[in-house]
Amino acid sequence: MKLFHLCIFTQFFSQVRPSFVPTKKICRDCRHFIGDNIECRKFGDTNIITGKTTYDSARSARENEEKCGKDAILFERNHFKIITTPFYFARENLRMLLLTTLLGSYFYAVLYILYR
C-alpha cells in the first residue's frame, strides 16, 4: 500500500504542469516572422527609388523595447503556420525537390515497363 501511495505522490507532484508555467512568445510563431531571412515583417523600410523593402531582423526587434521587446507586445499568432513553413522549405529547396520528383518518376516508369 505504501508503494501505491508513493506512485500516486510521484505522479501528481513530480511533473511540471505546462498549464502553470507561462509560455514565452517565440518569433517563429508570429505572423510577422519571415522564416527564410529571420526577419520581422512588422518593422521595415521601403527604398523610394527601387521600391524594395528591407526588414529588421527578428532579434533586433525583440531586443529593442520600443519595437516588440522581450515581452513581444506586438506578437500575433500565426494560425497558418502549417502552410507558411512548407512554403519556405519548398522555396529554399526547389531544385532538390524537382530533381527528386523527376528521378522518382523516371524510376517508377522504368520499373513499370520492366515488371508489367
PDB file as gemmi writes it, atoms N, CA and C in Angstrom:
CRYST1    1.000    1.000    1.000  90.00  90.00  90.00 P 1                      
ATOM      1  N   MET A   1       0.822  -1.192   0.000  1.00  0.00           N  
ATOM      2  CA  MET A   1       0.000   0.000   0.000  1.00  0.00           C  
ATOM      3  C   MET A   1       0.868   1.258   0.000  1.00  0.00           C  
ATOM      4  N   LYS A   2       2.003   1.189   0.720  1.00  0.00           N  
ATOM      5  CA  LYS A   2       2.887   2.349   0.744  1.00  0.00           C  
ATOM      6  C   LYS A   2       3.474   2.605  -0.642  1.00  0.00           C  
ATOM      7  N   LEU A   3       3.743   1.527  -1.362  1.00  0.00           N  
ATOM      8  CA  LEU A   3       4.265   1.673  -2.713  1.00  0.00           C  
ATOM      9  C   LEU A   3       3.234   2.348  -3.625  1.00  0.00           C  
ATOM     10  N   PHE A   4       1.970   2.006  -3.452  1.00  0.00           N  
ATOM     11  CA  PHE A   4       0.891   2.628  -4.222  1.00  0.00           C  
ATOM     12  C   PHE A   4       0.823   4.124  -3.932  1.00  0.00           C  
ATOM     13  N   HIS A   5       0.890   4.502  -2.668  1.00  0.00           N  
ATOM     14  CA  HIS A   5       0.848   5.921  -2.304  1.00  0.00           C  
ATOM     15  C   HIS A   5       2.074   6.658  -2.842  1.00  0.00           C  
ATOM     16  N   LEU A   6       3.216   5.993  -2.844  1.00  0.00           N  
ATOM     17  CA  LEU A   6       4.424   6.605  -3.387  1.00  0.00           C  
ATOM     18  C   LEU A   6       4.280   6.839  -4.890  1.00  0.00           C  
ATOM     19  N   CYS A   7       3.693   5.888  -5.598  1.00  0.00           N  
ATOM     20  CA  CYS A   7       3.474   6.051  -7.041  1.00  0.00           C  
ATOM     21  C   CYS A   7       2.519   7.206  -7.325  1.00  0.00           C  
ATOM     22  N   ILE A   8       1.441   7.279  -6.558  1.00  0.00           N  
ATOM     23  CA  ILE A   8       0.475   8.371  -6.733  1.00  0.00           C  
ATOM     24  C   ILE A   8       1.137   9.711  -6.434  1.00  0.00           C  
ATOM     25  N   PHE A   9       1.911   9.768  -5.374  1.00  0.00           N  
ATOM     26  CA  PHE A   9       2.588  11.005  -4.991  1.00  0.00           C  
ATOM     27  C   PHE A   9       3.540  11.464  -6.095  1.00  0.00           C  
ATOM     28  N   THR A  10       4.319  10.542  -6.632  1.00  0.00           N  
ATOM     29  CA  THR A  10       5.274  10.935  -7.673  1.00  0.00           C  
ATOM     30  C   THR A  10       4.570  11.345  -8.960  1.00  0.00           C  
ATOM     31  N   GLN A  11       3.441  10.743  -9.267  1.00  0.00           N  
ATOM     32  CA  GLN A  11       2.714  11.111 -10.476  1.00  0.00           C  
ATOM     33  C   GLN A  11       2.154  12.526 -10.399  1.00  0.00           C  
ATOM     34  N   PHE A  12       1.635  12.903  -9.241  1.00  0.00           N  
ATOM     35  CA  PHE A  12       0.982  14.203  -9.121  1.00  0.00           C  
ATOM     36  C   PHE A  12       1.943  15.344  -8.829  1.00  0.00           C  
ATOM     37  N   PHE A  13       3.016  15.080  -8.126  1.00  0.00           N  
ATOM     38  CA  PHE A  13       3.845  16.177  -7.661  1.00  0.00           C  
ATOM     39  C   PHE A  13       5.227  16.250  -8.293  1.00  0.00           C  
ATOM     40  N   SER A  14       5.638  15.274  -9.051  1.00  0.00           N  
ATOM     41  CA  SER A  14       6.987  15.324  -9.606  1.00  0.00           C  
ATOM     42  C   SER A  14       7.035  15.970 -10.983  1.00  0.00           C  
ATOM     43  N   GLN A  15       5.928  16.042 -11.681  1.00  0.00           N  
ATOM     44  CA  GLN A  15       5.928  16.599 -13.029  1.00  0.00           C  
ATOM     45  C   GLN A  15       5.582  18.079 -12.991  1.00  0.00           C  
ATOM     46  N   VAL A  16       6.207  18.822 -13.884  1.00  0.00           N  
ATOM     47  CA  VAL A  16       5.877  20.230 -14.028  1.00  0.00           C  
ATOM     48  C   VAL A  16       4.655  20.322 -14.927  1.00  0.00           C  
ATOM     49  N   ARG A  17       3.672  21.012 -14.491  1.00  0.00           N  
ATOM     50  CA  ARG A  17       2.443  21.159 -15.257  1.00  0.00           C  
ATOM     51  C   ARG A  17       2.599  22.306 -16.263  1.00  0.00           C  
ATOM     52  N   PRO A  18       2.421  22.039 -17.551  1.00  0.00           N  
ATOM     53  CA  PRO A  18       2.558  23.108 -18.537  1.00  0.00           C  
ATOM     54  C   PRO A  18       1.529  24.218 -18.366  1.00  0.00           C  
ATOM     55  N   SER A  19       0.376  23.924 -17.787  1.00  0.00           N  
ATOM     56  CA  SER A  19      -0.640  24.959 -17.624  1.00  0.00           C  
ATOM     57  C   SER A  19      -0.250  25.981 -16.569  1.00  0.00           C  
ATOM     58  N   PHE A  20       0.638  25.608 -15.659  1.00  0.00           N  
ATOM     59  CA  PHE A  20       1.064  26.536 -14.622  1.00  0.00           C  
ATOM     60  C   PHE A  20       2.280  27.357 -15.040  1.00  0.00           C  
ATOM     61  N   VAL A  21       2.998  26.900 -16.049  1.00  0.00           N  
ATOM     62  CA  VAL A  21       4.199  27.585 -16.499  1.00  0.00           C  
ATOM     63  C   VAL A  21       3.811  28.546 -17.619  1.00  0.00           C  
ATOM     64  N   PRO A  22       4.088  29.842 -17.456  1.00  0.00           N  
ATOM     65  CA  PRO A  22       3.735  30.775 -18.532  1.00  0.00           C  
ATOM     66  C   PRO A  22       4.625  30.548 -19.746  1.00  0.00           C  
ATOM     67  N   THR A  23       4.025  30.543 -20.920  1.00  0.00           N  
ATOM     68  CA  THR A  23       4.792  30.305 -22.139  1.00  0.00           C  
ATOM     69  C   THR A  23       5.336  31.626 -22.665  1.00  0.00           C  
ATOM     70  N   LYS A  24       6.553  31.566 -23.171  1.00  0.00           N  
ATOM     71  CA  LYS A  24       7.181  32.742 -23.748  1.00  0.00           C  
ATOM     72  C   LYS A  24       6.818  32.797 -25.227  1.00  0.00           C  
ATOM     73  N   LYS A  25       6.498  33.967 -25.704  1.00  0.00           N  
ATOM     74  CA  LYS A  25       6.131  34.122 -27.107  1.00  0.00           C  
ATOM     75  C   LYS A  25       7.389  34.055 -27.962  1.00  0.00           C  
ATOM     76  N   ILE A  26       7.365  33.198 -28.970  1.00  0.00           N  
ATOM     77  CA  ILE A  26       8.518  32.956 -29.823  1.00  0.00           C  
ATOM     78  C   ILE A  26       8.234  33.556 -31.197  1.00  0.00           C  
ATOM     79  N   CYS A  27       9.237  34.201 -31.752  1.00  0.00           N  
ATOM     80  CA  CYS A  27       9.066  34.901 -33.031  1.00  0.00           C  
ATOM     81  C   CYS A  27       8.617  33.971 -34.153  1.00  0.00           C  
ATOM     82  N   ARG A  28       9.103  32.751 -34.185  1.00  0.00           N  
ATOM     83  CA  ARG A  28       8.748  31.855 -35.294  1.00  0.00           C  
ATOM     84  C   ARG A  28       7.258  31.502 -35.295  1.00  0.00           C  
ATOM     85  N   ASP A  29       6.551  31.748 -34.184  1.00  0.00           N  
ATOM     86  CA  ASP A  29       5.114  31.506 -34.124  1.00  0.00           C  
ATOM     87  C   ASP A  29       4.298  32.751 -34.456  1.00  0.00           C  
ATOM     88  N   CYS A  30       4.977  33.866 -34.737  1.00  0.00           N  
ATOM     89  CA  CYS A  30       4.290  35.130 -35.024  1.00  0.00           C  
ATOM     90  C   CYS A  30       3.982  35.229 -36.514  1.00  0.00           C  
ATOM     91  N   ARG A  31       2.895  35.889 -36.841  1.00  0.00           N  
ATOM     92  CA  ARG A  31       2.512  36.010 -38.247  1.00  0.00           C  
ATOM     93  C   ARG A  31       3.385  36.995 -39.012  1.00  0.00           C  
ATOM     94  N   HIS A  32       4.139  37.845 -38.308  1.00  0.00           N  
ATOM     95  CA  HIS A  32       5.009  38.815 -38.967  1.00  0.00           C  
ATOM     96  C   HIS A  32       6.412  38.271 -39.220  1.00  0.00           C  
ATOM     97  N   PHE A  33       6.691  37.060 -38.781  1.00  0.00           N  
ATOM     98  CA  PHE A  33       8.026  36.473 -38.910  1.00  0.00           C  
ATOM     99  C   PHE A  33       8.251  35.965 -40.326  1.00  0.00           C  
ATOM    100  N   ILE A  34       9.377  36.350 -40.929  1.00  0.00           N  
ATOM    101  CA  ILE A  34       9.760  35.860 -42.251  1.00  0.00           C  
ATOM    102  C   ILE A  34      10.810  34.792 -42.018  1.00  0.00           C  
ATOM    103  N   GLY A  35      10.445  33.551 -42.233  1.00  0.00           N  
ATOM    104  CA  GLY A  35      11.269  32.422 -41.834  1.00  0.00           C  
ATOM    105  C   GLY A  35      12.559  32.242 -42.595  1.00  0.00           C  
ATOM    106  N   ASP A  36      12.576  32.530 -43.888  1.00  0.00           N  
ATOM    107  CA  ASP A  36      13.797  32.257 -44.640  1.00  0.00           C  
ATOM    108  C   ASP A  36      14.892  33.285 -44.382  1.00  0.00           C  
ATOM    109  N   ASN A  37      14.548  34.473 -43.935  1.00  0.00           N  
ATOM    110  CA  ASN A  37      15.551  35.507 -43.659  1.00  0.00           C  
ATOM    111  C   ASN A  37      15.662  35.850 -42.178  1.00  0.00           C  
ATOM    112  N   ILE A  38      14.841  35.257 -41.349  1.00  0.00           N  
ATOM    113  CA  ILE A  38      14.768  35.540 -39.909  1.00  0.00           C  
ATOM    114  C   ILE A  38      14.579  37.042 -39.689  1.00  0.00           C  
ATOM    115  N   GLU A  39      13.549  37.571 -40.317  1.00  0.00           N  
ATOM    116  CA  GLU A  39      13.233  38.991 -40.230  1.00  0.00           C  
ATOM    117  C   GLU A  39      11.806  39.172 -39.738  1.00  0.00           C  
ATOM    118  N   CYS A  40      11.522  40.402 -39.305  1.00  0.00           N  
ATOM    119  CA  CYS A  40      10.181  40.734 -38.828  1.00  0.00           C  
ATOM    120  C   CYS A  40       9.520  41.657 -39.842  1.00  0.00           C  
ATOM    121  N   ARG A  41       8.397  41.231 -40.382  1.00  0.00           N  
ATOM    122  CA  ARG A  41       7.674  41.992 -41.394  1.00  0.00           C  
ATOM    123  C   ARG A  41       7.034  43.254 -40.812  1.00  0.00           C  
ATOM    124  N   LYS A  42       6.928  43.324 -39.515  1.00  0.00           N  
ATOM    125  CA  LYS A  42       6.288  44.464 -38.857  1.00  0.00           C  
ATOM    126  C   LYS A  42       7.152  45.726 -38.949  1.00  0.00           C  
ATOM    127  N   PHE A  43       8.475  45.549 -38.960  1.00  0.00           N  
ATOM    128  CA  PHE A  43       9.382  46.694 -38.943  1.00  0.00           C  
ATOM    129  C   PHE A  43      10.256  46.666 -40.186  1.00  0.00           C  
ATOM    130  N   GLY A  44       9.987  47.568 -41.119  1.00  0.00           N  
ATOM    131  CA  GLY A  44      10.771  47.620 -42.344  1.00  0.00           C  
ATOM    132  C   GLY A  44      10.716  48.994 -42.979  1.00  0.00           C  
ATOM    133  N   ASP A  45      11.660  49.234 -43.862  1.00  0.00           N  
ATOM    134  CA  ASP A  45      11.724  50.489 -44.605  1.00  0.00           C  
ATOM    135  C   ASP A  45      11.707  50.168 -46.094  1.00  0.00           C  
ATOM    136  N   THR A  46      10.999  50.994 -46.863  1.00  0.00           N  
ATOM    137  CA  THR A  46      10.937  50.816 -48.306  1.00  0.00           C  
ATOM    138  C   THR A  46      11.829  51.847 -48.977  1.00  0.00           C  
ATOM    139  N   ASN A  47      12.675  51.387 -49.869  1.00  0.00           N  
ATOM    140  CA  ASN A  47      13.537  52.273 -50.634  1.00  0.00           C  
ATOM    141  C   ASN A  47      12.667  52.992 -51.656  1.00  0.00           C  
ATOM    142  N   ILE A  48      12.684  54.326 -51.643  1.00  0.00           N  
ATOM    143  CA  ILE A  48      11.781  55.076 -52.521  1.00  0.00           C  
ATOM    144  C   ILE A  48      12.227  55.041 -53.982  1.00  0.00           C  
ATOM    145  N   ILE A  49      13.458  54.639 -54.241  1.00  0.00           N  
ATOM    146  CA  ILE A  49      13.937  54.578 -55.623  1.00  0.00           C  
ATOM    147  C   ILE A  49      13.652  53.213 -56.240  1.00  0.00           C  
ATOM    148  N   THR A  50      14.051  52.157 -55.542  1.00  0.00           N  
ATOM    149  CA  THR A  50      13.888  50.808 -56.097  1.00  0.00           C  
ATOM    150  C   THR A  50      12.567  50.166 -55.705  1.00  0.00           C  
ATOM    151  N   GLY A  51      11.981  50.616 -54.620  1.00  0.00           N  
ATOM    152  CA  GLY A  51      10.734  50.025 -54.147  1.00  0.00           C  
ATOM    153  C   GLY A  51      10.932  48.759 -53.337  1.00  0.00           C  
ATOM    154  N   LYS A  52      12.185  48.389 -53.108  1.00  0.00           N  
ATOM    155  CA  LYS A  52      12.483  47.169 -52.351  1.00  0.00           C  
ATOM    156  C   LYS A  52      12.366  47.453 -50.855  1.00  0.00           C  
ATOM    157  N   THR A  53      11.721  46.546 -50.159  1.00  0.00           N  
ATOM    158  CA  THR A  53      11.538  46.694 -48.719  1.00  0.00           C  
ATOM    159  C   THR A  53      12.579  45.876 -47.983  1.00  0.00           C  
ATOM    160  N   THR A  54      13.254  46.521 -47.043  1.00  0.00           N  
ATOM    161  CA  THR A  54      14.201  45.819 -46.176  1.00  0.00           C  
ATOM    162  C   THR A  54      13.611  45.789 -44.776  1.00  0.00           C  
ATOM    163  N   TYR A  55      13.641  44.616 -44.165  1.00  0.00           N  
ATOM    164  CA  TYR A  55      13.050  44.430 -42.850  1.00  0.00           C  
ATOM    165  C   TYR A  55      14.132  44.294 -41.791  1.00  0.00           C  
ATOM    166  N   ASP A  56      13.777  44.668 -40.561  1.00  0.00           N  
ATOM    167  CA  ASP A  56      14.679  44.484 -39.427  1.00  0.00           C  
ATOM    168  C   ASP A  56      14.738  43.009 -39.073  1.00  0.00           C  
ATOM    169  N   SER A  57      15.859  42.607 -38.497  1.00  0.00           N  
ATOM    170  CA  SER A  57      15.959  41.212 -38.068  1.00  0.00           C  
ATOM    171  C   SER A  57      15.050  40.990 -36.866  1.00  0.00           C  
ATOM    172  N   ALA A  58      14.616  39.769 -36.702  1.00  0.00           N  
ATOM    173  CA  ALA A  58      13.726  39.440 -35.588  1.00  0.00           C  
ATOM    174  C   ALA A  58      14.436  39.653 -34.257  1.00  0.00           C  
ATOM    175  N   ARG A  59      15.721  39.382 -34.221  1.00  0.00           N  
ATOM    176  CA  ARG A  59      16.486  39.561 -32.982  1.00  0.00           C  
ATOM    177  C   ARG A  59      16.529  41.033 -32.572  1.00  0.00           C  
ATOM    178  N   SER A  60      16.786  41.922 -33.524  1.00  0.00           N  
ATOM    179  CA  SER A  60      16.850  43.344 -33.171  1.00  0.00           C  
ATOM    180  C   SER A  60      15.484  43.870 -32.744  1.00  0.00           C  
ATOM    181  N   ALA A  61      14.414  43.353 -33.339  1.00  0.00           N  
ATOM    182  CA  ALA A  61      13.070  43.775 -32.931  1.00  0.00           C  
ATOM    183  C   ALA A  61      12.752  43.321 -31.514  1.00  0.00           C  
ATOM    184  N   ARG A  62      13.206  42.124 -31.135  1.00  0.00           N  
ATOM    185  CA  ARG A  62      12.942  41.626 -29.783  1.00  0.00           C  
ATOM    186  C   ARG A  62      13.833  42.286 -28.741  1.00  0.00           C  
ATOM    187  N   GLU A  63      15.040  42.685 -29.126  1.00  0.00           N  
ATOM    188  CA  GLU A  63      15.936  43.330 -28.173  1.00  0.00           C  
ATOM    189  C   GLU A  63      15.587  44.794 -27.952  1.00  0.00           C  
ATOM    190  N   ASN A  64      14.921  45.423 -28.898  1.00  0.00           N  
ATOM    191  CA  ASN A  64      14.550  46.826 -28.789  1.00  0.00           C  
ATOM    192  C   ASN A  64      13.184  46.936 -28.118  1.00  0.00           C  
ATOM    193  N   GLU A  65      13.152  47.550 -26.948  1.00  0.00           N  
ATOM    194  CA  GLU A  65      11.895  47.674 -26.198  1.00  0.00           C  
ATOM    195  C   GLU A  65      10.907  48.627 -26.869  1.00  0.00           C  
ATOM    196  N   GLU A  66      11.382  49.524 -27.743  1.00  0.00           N  
ATOM    197  CA  GLU A  66      10.477  50.435 -28.444  1.00  0.00           C  
ATOM    198  C   GLU A  66       9.736  49.731 -29.579  1.00  0.00           C  
ATOM    199  N   LYS A  67      10.261  48.608 -30.033  1.00  0.00           N  
ATOM    200  CA  LYS A  67       9.604  47.861 -31.106  1.00  0.00           C  
ATOM    201  C   LYS A  67       8.749  46.753 -30.503  1.00  0.00           C  
ATOM    202  N   CYS A  68       9.248  45.558 -30.445  1.00  0.00           N  
ATOM    203  CA  CYS A  68       8.464  44.438 -29.917  1.00  0.00           C  
ATOM    204  C   CYS A  68       8.860  44.114 -28.481  1.00  0.00           C  
ATOM    205  N   GLY A  69      10.138  44.150 -28.204  1.00  0.00           N  
ATOM    206  CA  GLY A  69      10.617  43.945 -26.844  1.00  0.00           C  
ATOM    207  C   GLY A  69      10.659  42.481 -26.431  1.00  0.00           C  
ATOM    208  N   LYS A  70      11.216  42.251 -25.262  1.00  0.00           N  
ATOM    209  CA  LYS A  70      11.346  40.884 -24.748  1.00  0.00           C  
ATOM    210  C   LYS A  70       9.987  40.246 -24.461  1.00  0.00           C  
ATOM    211  N   ASP A  71       8.981  41.068 -24.165  1.00  0.00           N  
ATOM    212  CA  ASP A  71       7.650  40.535 -23.864  1.00  0.00           C  
ATOM    213  C   ASP A  71       6.797  40.349 -25.110  1.00  0.00           C  
ATOM    214  N   ALA A  72       7.316  40.709 -26.260  1.00  0.00           N  
ATOM    215  CA  ALA A  72       6.621  40.558 -27.555  1.00  0.00           C  
ATOM    216  C   ALA A  72       5.246  41.211 -27.526  1.00  0.00           C  
ATOM    217  N   ILE A  73       5.244  42.522 -27.310  1.00  0.00           N  
ATOM    218  CA  ILE A  73       3.968  43.231 -27.173  1.00  0.00           C  
ATOM    219  C   ILE A  73       3.187  43.300 -28.485  1.00  0.00           C  
ATOM    220  N   LEU A  74       3.857  43.172 -29.627  1.00  0.00           N  
ATOM    221  CA  LEU A  74       3.169  43.210 -30.923  1.00  0.00           C  
ATOM    222  C   LEU A  74       2.995  41.824 -31.535  1.00  0.00           C  
ATOM    223  N   PHE A  75       3.127  40.795 -30.728  1.00  0.00           N  
ATOM    224  CA  PHE A  75       3.021  39.409 -31.187  1.00  0.00           C  
ATOM    225  C   PHE A  75       1.599  39.099 -31.634  1.00  0.00           C  
ATOM    226  N   GLU A  76       1.475  38.480 -32.808  1.00  0.00           N  
ATOM    227  CA  GLU A  76       0.190  37.978 -33.305  1.00  0.00           C  
ATOM    228  C   GLU A  76       0.415  36.542 -33.756  1.00  0.00           C  
ATOM    229  N   ARG A  77      -0.343  35.613 -33.206  1.00  0.00           N  
ATOM    230  CA  ARG A  77      -0.140  34.196 -33.505  1.00  0.00           C  
ATOM    231  C   ARG A  77      -0.417  33.905 -34.981  1.00  0.00           C  
ATOM    232  N   ASN A  78       0.456  33.108 -35.574  1.00  0.00           N  
ATOM    233  CA  ASN A  78       0.307  32.689 -36.966  1.00  0.00           C  
ATOM    234  C   ASN A  78      -0.556  31.431 -36.998  1.00  0.00           C  
ATOM    235  N   HIS A  79      -1.798  31.575 -37.425  1.00  0.00           N  
ATOM    236  CA  HIS A  79      -2.710  30.436 -37.486  1.00  0.00           C  
ATOM    237  C   HIS A  79      -2.508  29.616 -38.763  1.00  0.00           C  
ATOM    238  N   PHE A  80      -1.719  30.129 -39.707  1.00  0.00           N  
ATOM    239  CA  PHE A  80      -1.483  29.434 -40.971  1.00  0.00           C  
ATOM    240  C   PHE A  80      -0.057  28.907 -41.054  1.00  0.00           C  
ATOM    241  N   LYS A  81       0.544  28.582 -39.912  1.00  0.00           N  
ATOM    242  CA  LYS A  81       1.928  28.119 -39.882  1.00  0.00           C  
ATOM    243  C   LYS A  81       2.098  26.818 -40.653  1.00  0.00           C  
ATOM    244  N   ILE A  82       1.078  25.995 -40.675  1.00  0.00           N  
ATOM    245  CA  ILE A  82       1.167  24.720 -41.390  1.00  0.00           C  
ATOM    246  C   ILE A  82       1.303  24.951 -42.897  1.00  0.00           C  
ATOM    247  N   ILE A  83       0.921  26.128 -43.375  1.00  0.00           N  
ATOM    248  CA  ILE A  83       1.060  26.468 -44.790  1.00  0.00           C  
ATOM    249  C   ILE A  83       2.358  27.226 -45.040  1.00  0.00           C  
ATOM    250  N   THR A  84       2.697  28.186 -44.183  1.00  0.00           N  
ATOM    251  CA  THR A  84       3.863  29.031 -44.437  1.00  0.00           C  
ATOM    252  C   THR A  84       5.179  28.298 -44.254  1.00  0.00           C  
ATOM    253  N   THR A  85       5.270  27.391 -43.303  1.00  0.00           N  
ATOM    254  CA  THR A  85       6.528  26.672 -43.079  1.00  0.00           C  
ATOM    255  C   THR A  85       6.893  25.791 -44.273  1.00  0.00           C  
ATOM    256  N   PRO A  86       5.986  24.970 -44.814  1.00  0.00           N  
ATOM    257  CA  PRO A  86       6.348  24.210 -46.022  1.00  0.00           C  
ATOM    258  C   PRO A  86       6.631  25.098 -47.232  1.00  0.00           C  
ATOM    259  N   PHE A  87       5.999  26.266 -47.302  1.00  0.00           N  
ATOM    260  CA  PHE A  87       6.254  27.185 -48.412  1.00  0.00           C  
ATOM    261  C   PHE A  87       7.707  27.628 -48.415  1.00  0.00           C  
ATOM    262  N   TYR A  88       8.218  28.045 -47.245  1.00  0.00           N  
ATOM    263  CA  TYR A  88       9.615  28.479 -47.170  1.00  0.00           C  
ATOM    264  C   TYR A  88      10.562  27.313 -47.439  1.00  0.00           C  
ATOM    265  N   PHE A  89      10.218  26.110 -46.972  1.00  0.00           N  
ATOM    266  CA  PHE A  89      11.054  24.941 -47.238  1.00  0.00           C  
ATOM    267  C   PHE A  89      11.102  24.653 -48.736  1.00  0.00           C  
ATOM    268  N   ALA A  90       9.957  24.702 -49.393  1.00  0.00           N  
ATOM    269  CA  ALA A  90       9.907  24.417 -50.829  1.00  0.00           C  
ATOM    270  C   ALA A  90      10.645  25.493 -51.616  1.00  0.00           C  
ATOM    271  N   ARG A  91      10.536  26.729 -51.178  1.00  0.00           N  
ATOM    272  CA  ARG A  91      11.213  27.814 -51.880  1.00  0.00           C  
ATOM    273  C   ARG A  91      12.733  27.690 -51.776  1.00  0.00           C  
ATOM    274  N   GLU A  92      13.224  27.277 -50.613  1.00  0.00           N  
ATOM    275  CA  GLU A  92      14.667  27.135 -50.430  1.00  0.00           C  
ATOM    276  C   GLU A  92      15.215  25.899 -51.136  1.00  0.00           C  
ATOM    277  N   ASN A  93      14.425  24.848 -51.270  1.00  0.00           N  
ATOM    278  CA  ASN A  93      14.903  23.574 -51.805  1.00  0.00           C  
ATOM    279  C   ASN A  93      14.212  23.198 -53.107  1.00  0.00           C  
ATOM    280  N   LEU A  94      13.885  24.155 -53.929  1.00  0.00           N  
ATOM    281  CA  LEU A  94      13.124  23.900 -55.148  1.00  0.00           C  
ATOM    282  C   LEU A  94      13.884  22.991 -56.113  1.00  0.00           C  
ATOM    283  N   ARG A  95      15.178  23.214 -56.296  1.00  0.00           N  
ATOM    284  CA  ARG A  95      15.954  22.383 -57.213  1.00  0.00           C  
ATOM    285  C   ARG A  95      15.986  20.930 -56.752  1.00  0.00           C  
ATOM    286  N   MET A  96      16.208  20.740 -55.452  1.00  0.00           N  
ATOM    287  CA  MET A  96      16.267  19.379 -54.924  1.00  0.00           C  
ATOM    288  C   MET A  96      14.914  18.680 -55.081  1.00  0.00           C  
ATOM    289  N   LEU A  97      13.828  19.394 -54.827  1.00  0.00           N  
ATOM    290  CA  LEU A  97      12.500  18.795 -54.950  1.00  0.00           C  
ATOM    291  C   LEU A  97      12.190  18.420 -56.398  1.00  0.00           C  
ATOM    292  N   LEU A  98      12.553  19.288 -57.337  1.00  0.00           N  
ATOM    293  CA  LEU A  98      12.321  18.973 -58.749  1.00  0.00           C  
ATOM    294  C   LEU A  98      13.153  17.777 -59.194  1.00  0.00           C  
ATOM    295  N   LEU A  99      14.407  17.745 -58.769  1.00  0.00           N  
ATOM    296  CA  LEU A  99      15.284  16.636 -59.141  1.00  0.00           C  
ATOM    297  C   LEU A  99      14.774  15.311 -58.587  1.00  0.00           C  
ATOM    298  N   THR A 100      14.385  15.281 -57.329  1.00  0.00           N  
ATOM    299  CA  THR A 100      13.890  14.028 -56.747  1.00  0.00           C  
ATOM    300  C   THR A 100      12.567  13.611 -57.376  1.00  0.00           C  
ATOM    301  N   THR A 101      11.726  14.570 -57.733  1.00  0.00           N  
ATOM    302  CA  THR A 101      10.467  14.235 -58.400  1.00  0.00           C  
ATOM    303  C   THR A 101      10.726  13.627 -59.776  1.00  0.00           C  
ATOM    304  N   LEU A 102      11.633  14.231 -60.531  1.00  0.00           N  
ATOM    305  CA  LEU A 102      11.947  13.694 -61.860  1.00  0.00           C  
ATOM    306  C   LEU A 102      12.602  12.324 -61.772  1.00  0.00           C  
ATOM    307  N   LEU A 103      13.550  12.155 -60.854  1.00  0.00           N  
ATOM    308  CA  LEU A 103      14.194  10.849 -60.701  1.00  0.00           C  
ATOM    309  C   LEU A 103      13.205   9.787 -60.233  1.00  0.00           C  
ATOM    310  N   GLY A 104      12.340  10.151 -59.314  1.00  0.00           N  
ATOM    311  CA  GLY A 104      11.334   9.203 -58.843  1.00  0.00           C  
ATOM    312  C   GLY A 104      10.390   8.788 -59.950  1.00  0.00           C  
ATOM    313  N   SER A 105       9.965   9.750 -60.765  1.00  0.00           N  
ATOM    314  CA  SER A 105       9.085   9.433 -61.893  1.00  0.00           C  
ATOM    315  C   SER A 105       9.792   8.552 -62.917  1.00  0.00           C  
ATOM    316  N   TYR A 106      11.067   8.839 -63.167  1.00  0.00           N  
ATOM    317  CA  TYR A 106      11.844   8.038 -64.112  1.00  0.00           C  
ATOM    318  C   TYR A 106      11.959   6.595 -63.635  1.00  0.00           C  
ATOM    319  N   PHE A 107      12.347   6.390 -62.373  1.00  0.00           N  
ATOM    320  CA  PHE A 107      12.486   5.032 -61.848  1.00  0.00           C  
ATOM    321  C   PHE A 107      11.144   4.311 -61.787  1.00  0.00           C  
ATOM    322  N   TYR A 108      10.084   5.031 -61.493  1.00  0.00           N  
ATOM    323  CA  TYR A 108       8.758   4.420 -61.497  1.00  0.00           C  
ATOM    324  C   TYR A 108       8.405   3.940 -62.904  1.00  0.00           C  
ATOM    325  N   ALA A 109       8.692   4.768 -63.915  1.00  0.00           N  
ATOM    326  CA  ALA A 109       8.384   4.382 -65.296  1.00  0.00           C  
ATOM    327  C   ALA A 109       9.219   3.181 -65.734  1.00  0.00           C  
ATOM    328  N   VAL A 110      10.499   3.161 -65.366  1.00  0.00           N  
ATOM    329  CA  VAL A 110      11.366   2.035 -65.730  1.00  0.00           C  
ATOM    330  C   VAL A 110      10.873   0.756 -65.069  1.00  0.00           C  
ATOM    331  N   LEU A 111      10.578   0.813 -63.793  1.00  0.00           N  
ATOM    332  CA  LEU A 111      10.092  -0.378 -63.087  1.00  0.00           C  
ATOM    333  C   LEU A 111       8.728  -0.818 -63.610  1.00  0.00           C  
ATOM    334  N   TYR A 112       7.900   0.128 -63.992  1.00  0.00           N  
ATOM    335  CA  TYR A 112       6.586  -0.209 -64.542  1.00  0.00           C  
ATOM    336  C   TYR A 112       6.737  -0.949 -65.873  1.00  0.00           C  
ATOM    337  N   ILE A 113       7.656  -0.473 -66.705  1.00  0.00           N  
ATOM    338  CA  ILE A 113       7.881  -1.122 -68.001  1.00  0.00           C  
ATOM    339  C   ILE A 113       8.497  -2.507 -67.822  1.00  0.00           C  
ATOM    340  N   LEU A 114       9.453  -2.644 -66.908  1.00  0.00           N  
ATOM    341  CA  LEU A 114      10.125  -3.925 -66.698  1.00  0.00           C  
ATOM    342  C   LEU A 114       9.213  -4.982 -66.091  1.00  0.00           C  
ATOM    343  N   TYR A 115       8.396  -4.605 -65.150  1.00  0.00           N  
ATOM    344  CA  TYR A 115       7.586  -5.586 -64.410  1.00  0.00           C  
ATOM    345  C   TYR A 115       6.108  -5.524 -64.754  1.00  0.00           C  
ATOM    346  N   ARG A 116       5.777  -5.094 -65.942  1.00  0.00           N  
ATOM    347  CA  ARG A 116       4.383  -5.002 -66.340  1.00  0.00           C  
ATOM    348  C   ARG A 116       3.773  -6.324 -66.514  1.00  0.00           C  
TER     349      ARG A 116                                                      
END                                                                             
